Each structure stands twice: as C-alpha cells, then as structure tokens.
Amino acid sequence: MPVKKAAAEKRRFVYGPVPSRRLGFSLGVDILPYKTCTLDCVYCQLGSSGRTVARRRAYFSVPEILGQVRAALASGRKIDYVTFSGSGEPTLNRNLGRLIRSIKRMSPVPVAVLTNGTLLTRPDVRKELLAADLVVPSLDAVTAPVFRKVNRPHASLGAAEIVDGLTCFRREFKGRLWLEIMLVKGVNDSPVHIAALKKAIAAIAPDRVQLNTVVRPPAERWAGALTAAGLGRIRRALGGPAEVVADFGAGRRSGGRGSLDKDIAAMVRRRPVTAEDISASLGRPKSLVLEAVGRLLETGALRPKRHGRKTFYEPA
C-alpha cells in the first residue's frame, strides 16, 4: 500500500513507555490504522467499529516506524519491553516479522507481541512471530457460540482452528508464550466453558495462563467484570500455570521532556487511562497530571468516562 508522505509525517507509531501489569515499562509500537482487527470484542477498550478485517497489508513505512523506535530506545527512558500492540491486531501488518527482526538487531531490549491469536492458523504468521522473545495471544472462547458472542469475529475465523493454530505455534516457538483469557461476566465464565478452556490450554501448553476481566470501559456497556473471588475460582478450576493478572506495582521513573499535554493526548489515543496511569507512565506528579487533564477537558480534547469506581479519560 503506498504511504502518503504527509500522513506518515504526522503519525506517531511509538508511545510510552506505559506501565503494564505484565511487562513493566512497555514501549508500545502501533503499526495499524485505528481499530483494525479480526475481532470486534464486546469488551474492547477502543470501542466497537462494527467491522472486522482478515486481509494482511503493509499499511505504513517500515523505515519510519523503525526510526521512531530507535529514537525512543536512545532516549534514556526505562524500557523493559518493546511491545507490538495498540490500535488493533498487529499480525494484520505483513511487515511484522521484518520489524521484529530489525528491532532485535537494534537493541537487547526484549520484543513482545500482544495478539488475539486469530491469524496463527497461518504458517507465514507463525514464522514471523518466531523472532519475538514473548508472544501473548488471547483465547477467550473455544466453542463457536461463545466465540461469536464475546469476540464477534470475522466470518473466516473459527474457534477450533484458532486453538489448532496456537497449538502448532507452541511447538515451533522457542520463546515465552503467555496465554491471556479475558473473562466477561455471564458470557464466557460458565463451568462448562471453563472446562472446555482447560482442555484447550492443556493442548497448547503455554508457559503462563493470565486471567483478566473488564477493568476499562468496554465497547458494550453490558460487558461486566468478574469479582476477585470469581477470578480466583476460575484460576483454581484451571490449575497449572493459571494466574490472575496483578495490578501494576512498579515505581515511578524520572520524568521525560516535552509537553505533558501532548504526552497525555498521545496516551489516550491508544486506550482510556486514569490520572494514576498517566502519572506512573510519564513520571509526573499526579497534581501536575490533573492540571494538564483539566486544561485538555476545557479545550475539548478529552472527555471523562466513569467505569466502576474509576474515572478514565479518552479522546473527545
């Protein structure tokens, strides 16, 4: 796909480092147009697009992406992982393997890929991900009815085939494989479905199984979170490497340069964030963060959104 120079110059492919409950300080690399995904999950923090895609494309300039990654790595900030994630499903970018290999040559910082796992049915996608240090695929459903209800997939995708793809990838991949399961209350948390998940997990044999639930504003308001007790019961039912994903607890890093308002605006374009998220990620006192958020609310750049007992901020 041709890349228009003007559009490429305005786009930021790198964000953070942001605090991650699993990866410490994670430098995000976003290589897709907004909400480009094979799924339209009911819990997605980016909202619902009402559409899905399954065709892989190049999308953006590889040298420009790598240039931004190189600059971020040279900035002196604390970075625990370079992580492909953000606006959609990273395996939809057919340059993903090339990008991973180039970053590995650039820096000893490990490379992670957060993926929904749907395209691991394809040998070419599995081959590209072999260069990563850590792959974190999601697997929320293993039966067709639950898959359709929670993930709302592209018509070409099937739950059983995805499990087979993950199983093949585990046999081929020498790095770490952490499987994430996003649990939505009353949708994929029944004892029958958990038993089916346990069987699929045994076939895949991941290093970890990380249980998550709806903690950020979801695409569908009815998509509810499990309680800590509910997550604990499912963890015990799955056994083995299953764990409940803990809250991020790392200390703050030193503040970076640049406009706080611009940094906050860049963060909220990727996902809804709280003032605490912003403070921890940017290394700025919460009081300064709240002042900046106030300015952005006044100008109409941000809007607040309540979810549970927390206030998240997202683009207006």
C-alpha positions as CSV (number, residue, x, y, z in Angstrom):
1,M,0.0,0.0,0.0
2,P,1.5,3.4,-0.9
3,V,2.3,5.6,2.0
4,K,1.4,9.3,1.7
5,K,4.3,11.4,3.0
6,A,2.1,14.0,4.7
7,A,0.1,11.4,6.6
8,A,3.3,9.4,7.6
9,E,4.9,12.6,8.9
10,K,2.0,13.3,11.3
11,R,1.7,9.8,12.6
12,R,3.3,8.6,15.8
13,F,3.9,4.8,15.8
14,V,5.6,4.7,19.2
15,Y,4.0,5.5,22.5
16,G,5.0,5.3,26.1
17,P,6.7,3.7,27.8
18,V,3.4,2.9,29.6
19,P,3.0,0.9,32.8
20,S,1.9,-2.6,32.1
21,R,0.7,-5.0,34.7
22,R,2.6,-7.8,33.0
23,L,5.5,-6.2,31.2
24,G,6.8,-3.4,33.5
25,F,7.5,-0.3,31.4
26,S,6.4,-1.2,27.9
27,L,7.3,0.9,24.8
28,G,4.3,0.4,22.6
29,V,4.6,0.1,18.8
30,D,1.4,0.6,17.0
31,I,1.6,-0.4,13.3
32,L,-2.1,-0.3,12.3
33,P,-4.8,2.2,11.5
34,Y,-7.1,2.7,14.4
35,K,-9.4,-0.2,15.3
36,T,-8.1,-2.5,12.5
37,C,-8.8,-6.0,13.8
38,T,-10.0,-9.5,13.0
39,L,-12.3,-9.3,16.0
40,D,-14.8,-6.8,17.4
41,C,-14.8,-7.9,21.0
42,V,-17.6,-6.7,23.3
43,Y,-15.0,-5.7,26.0
44,C,-12.6,-3.8,23.7
45,Q,-11.4,-0.6,25.3
46,L,-11.2,1.0,21.9
47,G,-14.9,0.7,21.4
48,S,-16.8,-1.1,18.6
49,S,-16.0,-0.4,14.9
50,G,-18.8,-2.6,13.7
51,R,-16.5,-4.2,11.2
52,T,-13.6,-6.7,11.1
53,V,-10.8,-7.5,8.6
54,A,-8.7,-10.5,7.9
55,R,-6.5,-9.5,4.9
56,R,-2.9,-8.6,5.8
57,R,-1.4,-5.4,4.4
58,A,1.8,-3.3,4.7
59,Y,0.0,-0.2,5.9
60,F,2.9,2.1,6.9
61,S,6.5,2.9,6.1
62,V,8.9,0.4,7.8
63,P,11.9,2.9,7.9
64,E,9.7,5.5,9.6
65,I,8.5,3.0,12.2
66,L,12.0,1.8,12.9
67,G,13.3,5.4,13.1
68,Q,10.8,6.2,15.9
69,V,11.6,3.0,17.8
70,R,15.4,3.8,17.5
71,A,14.8,7.3,18.9
72,A,12.7,6.0,21.8
73,L,15.4,3.4,22.7
74,A,18.0,6.1,22.7
75,S,16.1,8.4,24.9
76,G,17.4,7.0,28.2
77,R,13.9,6.1,29.5
78,K,13.4,2.9,31.4
79,I,12.1,0.3,28.9
80,D,11.5,-3.3,29.9
81,Y,9.9,-4.5,26.6
82,V,9.3,-3.2,23.1
83,T,5.7,-4.3,22.6
84,F,3.6,-4.5,19.4
85,S,0.1,-3.6,20.5
86,G,-2.2,-0.6,20.2
87,S,-4.9,0.1,17.7
88,G,-5.7,-3.4,16.5
89,E,-4.3,-6.9,15.7
90,P,-0.6,-6.5,14.9
91,T,-0.3,-9.6,12.8
92,L,-2.5,-7.9,10.2
93,N,0.6,-5.9,9.2
94,R,2.5,-8.1,6.8
95,N,5.8,-6.3,7.8
96,L,5.6,-7.5,11.4
97,G,8.3,-10.1,11.0
98,R,10.7,-7.7,9.4
99,L,10.0,-5.1,12.1
100,I,10.6,-7.6,14.9
101,R,13.9,-8.8,13.4
102,S,15.1,-5.2,12.8
103,I,14.4,-4.2,16.4
104,K,16.2,-7.2,17.7
105,R,19.3,-6.2,15.8
106,M,18.9,-2.6,17.2
107,S,18.7,-3.3,20.9
108,P,18.9,-6.1,23.6
109,V,15.5,-5.0,25.0
110,P,13.2,-8.0,24.5
111,V,10.4,-7.8,22.0
112,A,6.8,-8.8,22.9
113,V,3.8,-9.2,20.6
114,L,0.3,-8.9,22.1
115,T,-2.0,-10.7,19.6
116,N,-5.5,-12.1,19.6
117,G,-4.0,-15.2,18.1
118,T,-6.6,-15.5,15.3
119,L,-4.1,-15.5,12.4
120,L,-1.7,-18.1,14.0
121,T,-3.7,-20.5,11.8
122,R,-1.4,-19.3,9.0
123,P,2.1,-20.7,8.7
124,D,3.5,-17.4,7.4
125,V,2.3,-15.5,10.5
126,R,3.6,-18.2,12.9
127,K,7.0,-18.0,11.1
128,E,7.2,-14.2,11.5
129,L,6.4,-14.4,15.3
130,L,9.3,-16.8,15.9
131,A,11.7,-13.9,16.1
132,A,9.9,-12.4,19.2
133,D,11.0,-13.1,22.8
134,L,7.5,-13.1,24.2
135,V,4.1,-13.7,22.5
136,V,0.9,-13.1,24.4
137,P,-2.1,-14.4,22.5
138,S,-5.6,-14.2,23.8
139,L,-8.0,-17.0,23.9
140,D,-11.4,-16.0,25.3
141,A,-13.5,-18.8,23.8
142,V,-13.1,-22.3,22.4
143,T,-16.7,-23.0,21.3
144,A,-18.3,-21.4,18.3
145,P,-21.3,-19.9,20.1
146,V,-19.2,-18.3,22.9
147,F,-16.6,-17.1,20.3
148,R,-19.3,-15.3,18.3
149,K,-20.8,-13.7,21.4
150,V,-17.7,-12.4,23.2
151,N,-15.3,-11.8,20.2
152,R,-17.6,-11.1,17.3
153,P,-15.1,-12.5,14.7
154,H,-14.5,-12.0,11.0
155,A,-16.6,-14.6,9.1
156,S,-13.5,-16.5,8.0
157,L,-12.4,-17.4,11.6
158,G,-13.3,-20.4,13.7
159,A,-12.6,-21.1,17.3
160,A,-11.4,-24.7,16.8
161,E,-9.0,-23.7,14.1
162,I,-7.5,-20.9,16.3
163,V,-6.8,-23.5,19.1
164,D,-5.1,-25.6,16.5
165,G,-3.0,-22.7,15.3
166,L,-1.9,-21.8,18.9
167,T,-1.0,-25.5,19.4
168,C,1.1,-25.5,16.3
169,F,2.8,-22.3,17.3
170,R,3.7,-23.5,20.7
171,R,5.5,-26.5,19.1
172,E,7.5,-24.2,16.8
173,F,8.2,-21.2,19.1
174,K,11.3,-21.2,21.4
175,G,10.4,-18.1,23.3
176,R,7.9,-17.5,26.1
177,L,4.2,-17.9,25.4
178,W,1.7,-16.4,27.8
179,L,-2.0,-17.0,27.1
180,E,-4.4,-14.4,28.2
181,I,-8.1,-15.1,28.8
182,M,-10.4,-12.1,29.1
183,L,-13.5,-13.1,31.1
184,V,-16.8,-11.3,30.7
185,K,-19.4,-11.9,33.4
186,G,-22.2,-14.2,32.2
187,V,-20.6,-14.8,28.8
188,N,-17.5,-17.0,28.9
189,D,-17.2,-17.8,32.6
190,S,-19.6,-20.8,32.9
191,P,-18.2,-24.0,34.4
192,V,-18.9,-25.8,31.1
193,H,-16.9,-23.3,29.1
194,I,-14.1,-23.2,31.7
195,A,-13.8,-26.9,31.4
196,A,-13.5,-26.6,27.6
197,L,-10.9,-23.9,28.1
198,K,-8.9,-26.1,30.4
199,K,-8.8,-28.8,27.7
200,A,-7.6,-26.4,25.1
201,I,-4.9,-25.0,27.4
202,A,-3.6,-28.5,28.0
203,A,-3.2,-28.9,24.2
204,I,-1.5,-25.5,23.8
205,A,0.8,-25.8,26.8
206,P,1.6,-22.1,27.4
207,D,4.2,-21.0,30.0
208,R,1.5,-18.9,31.7
209,V,-2.2,-18.5,31.6
210,Q,-3.2,-15.0,32.7
211,L,-6.8,-14.3,33.7
212,N,-8.1,-10.8,33.1
213,T,-11.5,-9.2,33.2
214,V,-13.2,-6.0,32.1
215,V,-11.4,-3.2,34.1
216,R,-11.6,-0.5,31.4
217,P,-14.7,1.0,29.7
218,P,-15.8,-1.7,27.3
219,A,-17.3,-1.5,23.8
220,E,-20.6,-2.7,25.1
221,R,-21.9,-1.3,28.4
222,W,-23.4,-4.7,29.4
223,A,-19.9,-6.4,29.3
224,G,-19.3,-6.8,33.0
225,A,-16.3,-7.7,35.1
226,L,-15.9,-10.7,37.4
227,T,-15.1,-10.2,41.0
228,A,-11.8,-11.1,42.5
229,A,-13.4,-14.1,44.1
230,G,-14.9,-15.2,40.8
231,L,-11.5,-14.9,39.1
232,G,-10.0,-16.9,42.0
233,R,-12.5,-19.7,41.5
234,I,-11.7,-19.9,37.8
235,R,-7.9,-19.9,38.5
236,R,-8.3,-22.8,40.8
237,A,-10.5,-24.7,38.3
238,L,-7.9,-24.2,35.5
239,G,-5.0,-25.0,37.8
240,G,-1.5,-25.4,36.4
241,P,0.1,-22.2,35.2
242,A,-3.1,-20.1,35.6
243,E,-2.8,-16.8,37.5
244,V,-4.9,-13.7,38.0
245,V,-3.2,-10.7,36.4
246,A,-2.0,-8.4,39.2
247,D,-2.1,-4.6,39.2
248,F,1.0,-2.8,38.0
249,G,3.2,-2.1,41.1
250,A,6.5,-0.8,39.7
251,G,7.9,2.5,41.0
252,R,7.9,5.7,39.0
253,R,10.6,6.6,36.6
254,S,12.0,10.0,36.2
255,G,10.0,12.5,34.2
256,G,10.7,12.9,30.5
257,R,11.0,16.0,28.4
258,G,8.3,17.5,26.2
259,S,4.8,18.8,26.6
260,L,2.8,17.0,29.2
261,D,-0.4,17.9,27.4
262,K,0.9,16.3,24.2
263,D,2.1,13.2,26.0
264,I,-1.3,12.7,27.6
265,A,-3.1,13.3,24.3
266,A,-0.9,10.6,22.7
267,M,-1.7,8.1,25.5
268,V,-5.5,8.4,25.4
269,R,-5.4,7.9,21.6
270,R,-4.3,4.3,22.3
271,R,-6.5,3.4,25.3
272,P,-8.6,5.1,28.1
273,V,-6.3,6.0,31.0
274,T,-6.8,7.2,34.6
275,A,-4.8,10.0,36.1
276,E,-2.8,7.3,38.1
277,D,-1.9,5.6,34.8
278,I,-0.7,8.8,33.3
279,S,1.3,9.7,36.4
280,A,3.1,6.3,36.6
281,S,3.8,6.2,32.9
282,L,5.1,9.7,32.4
283,G,6.8,10.0,35.8
284,R,5.0,13.2,36.6
285,P,3.3,14.1,39.9
286,K,-0.4,13.4,40.0
287,S,-1.1,17.1,40.8
288,L,0.6,18.2,37.5
289,V,-1.2,15.4,35.6
290,L,-4.6,16.6,36.9
291,E,-3.8,20.2,36.0
292,A,-3.0,19.1,32.4
293,V,-6.1,16.9,32.2
294,G,-8.1,19.9,33.4
295,R,-6.7,22.0,30.5
296,L,-7.5,19.3,28.0
297,L,-11.0,18.9,29.3
298,E,-11.5,22.7,29.0
299,T,-10.3,22.7,25.4
300,G,-12.5,19.7,24.5
301,A,-9.5,17.5,23.7
302,L,-10.5,14.9,26.4
303,R,-13.7,13.7,27.9
304,P,-14.1,11.7,31.2
305,K,-15.7,8.3,31.4
306,R,-16.7,6.6,34.6
307,H,-16.2,2.8,34.8
308,G,-16.8,1.2,38.2
309,R,-15.2,3.5,40.8
310,K,-12.6,5.0,38.4
311,T,-12.6,7.9,36.0
312,F,-10.9,7.2,32.7
313,Y,-10.0,9.8,30.1
314,E,-10.4,9.3,26.4
315,P,-10.4,11.5,23.2
316,A,-13.4,13.8,22.9
